């Protein structure tokens, strides 16, 4: 099933900032910042929220394609946009709200048809449930590694963007006929980390150099380390040795199901090297036993 969300091209070239340039009321944007401060941990990706300026917020996300921008206006507008070559190519989704209050004191969105309106006890509840929470749900559903952005059209003419699952790219391109422009993943691929633990030697090119076991362990916890090379004697027994990293990996494999990176030892200490290599073999045996269970 194809999941696509895109505009028809009516908003071509008109960024939310430009469309709302004359609006200086930032009450809505401030309400978003207040809600965000309480809910930022619920986002699957980290929003990079800037300071409020000119009544709007232009938000990008860590590890996400830079073309994807969240615009939060000052008077009730939220748009997820695709910015291509410094121009708004399309608006993927809008979460606008026009707060109103009836004679009974209930709050509602004036953009909704009367027969479909929902009423809330406060303006804060209206903004949260009608705009901010749906935005959060959309972001968490679509800003994921298995989604891609496809651009169609050309500058100066009709153009649009669609967000689809990776398996639906070819079918969606075919439906766009000859107007397909380009495609890119929503999540920026993160290269595998090569970690070099040593207090004196210079790390090889392309490797990240750490000097203490706790630094290596914290990096391992990210799950992004593909390979680690360990020294044993690190010049400070208070912080431990390279063998402590192997012990941590072994325990994590047993208790957490941790998938270890490729481990090598470059220590010049013969006895320590032998002990560390024995630890690596132990990790391999444990991994083998876990795979057969």
C-alpha positions in Angstrom: 0.0 0.0 0.0 1.4 3.4 -1.0 1.3 6.1 1.7 1.5 9.5 0.0 0.9 13.0 1.3 1.4 15.9 -1.1 -0.1 19.1 -2.2 -1.3 19.7 -5.8 1.2 22.5 -6.5 -1.0 25.5 -5.4 1.6 26.4 -2.9 4.6 26.2 -5.3 7.4 28.6 -4.4 5.5 30.2 -1.5 7.2 29.3 1.8 5.1 29.5 4.9 7.4 32.3 6.1 6.6 34.3 3.0 2.9 33.6 3.2 2.7 34.7 6.8 5.2 37.5 6.6 2.8 40.2 7.7 1.7 38.3 10.8 3.7 39.4 13.8 1.6 37.8 16.6 3.7 35.0 18.1 1.2 33.7 20.6 0.7 30.5 18.8 4.5 29.9 18.3 5.0 30.5 22.0 2.3 28.0 22.9 4.1 25.5 20.7 7.4 26.1 22.5 5.7 25.6 25.8 4.1 22.3 24.7 7.4 21.2 23.1 9.3 21.7 26.3 7.0 19.2 28.0 6.9 16.7 25.1 10.3 16.8 23.2 11.3 13.4 24.5 8.4 11.8 22.7 9.8 12.6 19.3 11.6 9.7 17.5 14.0 12.3 16.0 15.4 15.3 17.8 13.9 18.7 16.6 16.4 21.5 16.5 14.2 24.3 17.8 15.7 27.8 17.3 14.8 30.9 19.2 11.6 32.6 18.2 12.1 35.4 15.7 9.8 37.4 13.6 6.8 35.5 15.0 7.7 32.1 13.5 9.9 29.0 14.0 11.9 27.2 11.3 12.7 23.7 12.7 14.9 21.0 11.3 15.7 17.6 12.8 18.9 15.9 13.8 19.8 13.1 11.4 17.0 14.0 9.0 17.2 15.3 5.4 17.8 19.0 5.5 15.1 19.5 2.9 12.4 18.6 5.5 11.5 21.7 7.5 8.8 22.3 10.1 7.4 25.9 10.0 5.5 27.1 13.0 3.8 30.5 12.5 2.7 32.9 15.1 -1.0 32.8 14.5 -2.0 29.2 14.2 -0.1 27.7 11.2 2.1 24.6 11.2 3.4 23.1 8.0 5.8 20.3 7.1 7.5 21.5 4.0 10.1 20.3 1.5 12.7 23.0 0.8 14.6 22.4 -2.4 17.3 24.8 -3.7 16.2 27.3 -1.0 12.6 27.3 -2.3 9.4 25.7 -0.9 8.9 22.8 -3.4 5.7 21.5 -1.7 3.9 21.3 1.6 3.6 17.7 2.8 1.1 18.3 5.6 -0.5 21.2 7.5 -1.7 21.2 11.1 -3.3 24.7 11.1 -5.7 25.8 13.8 -7.9 28.9 14.1 -8.8 29.1 17.8 -12.3 30.4 18.7 -14.5 30.4 21.7 -18.3 30.1 21.8 -20.8 31.7 24.2 -20.6 28.7 26.4 -16.9 29.2 26.9 -15.9 26.1 24.8 -12.8 26.4 22.5 -12.9 25.1 19.0 -11.1 25.4 15.6 -12.9 27.7 13.2 -11.3 26.0 10.2 -13.3 22.8 10.9 -16.8 22.4 9.4 -19.5 23.0 12.0 -20.7 19.4 11.8 -17.2 18.0 12.5 -16.1 20.5 15.2 -14.7 19.2 18.5 -14.9 21.4 21.6 -12.3 21.7 24.3 -12.2 23.1 27.8 -9.3 25.5 27.2 -7.2 27.0 24.5 -4.2 25.0 25.6 -6.2 21.7 25.2 -7.4 22.8 21.8 -3.9 23.6 20.5 -2.5 20.4 21.9 -5.1 17.9 20.7 -6.1 19.6 17.5 -2.6 20.6 16.2 0.5 19.7 18.3 -0.4 16.0 19.0 -1.4 15.2 15.4 1.9 16.8 14.3 3.9 14.6 16.8 2.1 11.4 15.6 2.7 12.3 11.9 6.4 13.0 12.5 6.9 9.7 14.5 5.1 7.7 11.7 6.8 9.2 8.7 10.2 10.4 9.8 11.7 7.0 9.8 14.5 5.1 7.9 12.0 3.2 5.7 10.5 6.4 4.2 11.7 8.4 1.2 10.9 11.8 -0.3 10.2 11.9 -4.0 10.1 15.2 -5.9 8.2 15.8 -9.2 7.9 18.7 -11.6 10.3 21.5 -12.3 11.0 25.0 -11.2 8.5 27.6 -12.6 5.9 24.9 -13.3 3.7 22.5 -11.5 5.6 20.5 -8.9 5.0 18.4 -5.8 6.5 16.0 -3.3 5.4 12.7 -1.9 6.6 10.7 1.0 6.5 7.0 0.5 7.8 3.7 1.9 11.0 2.5 0.3 9.3 -0.5 -1.3 6.9 1.8 -3.1 9.4 4.1 -4.7 9.4 2.6 -8.2 5.6 2.4 -8.4 5.3 6.0 -7.3 7.9 7.2 -9.8 5.9 5.4 -12.6 2.7 7.2 -11.6 4.5 10.5 -11.9 5.2 9.7 -15.5 8.0 11.9 -16.9 7.9 14.5 -14.1 10.0 12.6 -11.6 13.0 14.7 -10.5 14.8 13.0 -7.6 14.4 10.9 -4.5 16.2 10.9 -1.1 15.8 9.1 2.2 14.0 10.8 5.0 16.7 9.7 7.5 20.3 10.5 6.6 22.4 7.3 6.6 24.9 7.3 9.4 28.2 5.8 8.6 29.5 3.1 10.9 32.0 4.2 13.5 35.5 2.9 13.8 36.7 3.4 17.4 40.4 3.5 18.4 41.2 3.3 22.2 44.7 4.4 23.0 46.4 7.0 25.2 49.5 7.6 23.1 49.2 6.2 19.5 47.6 8.3 16.8 44.3 6.8 15.4 44.3 5.6 11.8 42.6 7.9 9.3 38.8 7.5 9.5 38.8 6.2 13.1 37.5 8.1 16.1 40.2 8.4 18.8 39.2 7.9 22.5 41.6 7.7 25.4 39.6 6.3 28.3 37.5 3.1 28.6 34.4 5.0 29.7 34.6 7.1 26.5 34.7 3.9 24.5 31.8 2.3 26.4 29.6 5.4 26.0 30.2 5.3 22.2 29.5 1.6 22.1 26.1 2.2 23.8 25.0 4.1 20.8 25.0 0.9 18.7 26.7 2.7 15.9 30.2 1.2 16.3 31.2 -1.2 13.6 34.8 -1.9 14.7 36.9 -1.2 17.8 40.6 -1.5 18.3 41.9 -1.6 21.9 45.1 -0.9 23.7 45.4 -2.2 27.3 47.7 0.1 29.3 46.1 3.6 29.1 48.4 5.4 31.6 45.8 5.9 34.3 44.6 2.8 36.3 41.9 4.9 37.9 40.0 4.9 34.6 40.8 1.2 33.9 42.2 -0.6 30.9 41.2 -1.8 27.5 40.3 -5.1 29.1 37.5 -3.3 31.0 35.9 -2.5 27.6 35.9 -6.2 26.7 34.4 -7.1 30.0 31.6 -4.5 29.4 30.9 -5.9 25.9 30.8 -9.5 27.3 28.3 -8.5 30.0 26.2 -6.5 27.6 26.0 -9.5 25.2 24.8 -11.8 28.0 22.4 -9.4 29.8 21.2 -7.1 27.0 21.5 -9.1 23.8 24.1 -6.5 22.7 25.5 -7.1 19.2 29.3 -6.5 19.5 31.4 -4.8 16.8 34.4 -6.3 15.3 37.1 -6.3 18.1 40.8 -6.2 17.6 43.7 -5.6 20.0 46.8 -3.5 19.3 48.4 -3.6 22.8 52.1 -4.2 23.0 51.7 -5.8 26.4 52.0 -9.6 25.7 50.2 -10.9 28.8 47.5 -8.3 28.6 47.0 -9.0 24.9 46.6 -12.7 25.5 44.0 -12.0 28.2 42.1 -9.6 26.0 42.1 -12.0 23.0 40.7 -14.7 25.3 37.9 -12.3 26.3 37.1 -11.7 22.6 36.9 -15.5 22.0 34.6 -15.8 25.0 32.3 -13.1 23.5 32.3 -15.1 20.2 31.3 -18.3 22.0 28.5 -16.5 23.9 27.2 -15.1 20.6 27.3 -18.5 19.0 25.4 -20.1 21.9 22.8 -17.3 21.8 22.2 -17.9 18.1 21.5 -21.6 18.6 19.0 -21.0 21.4 
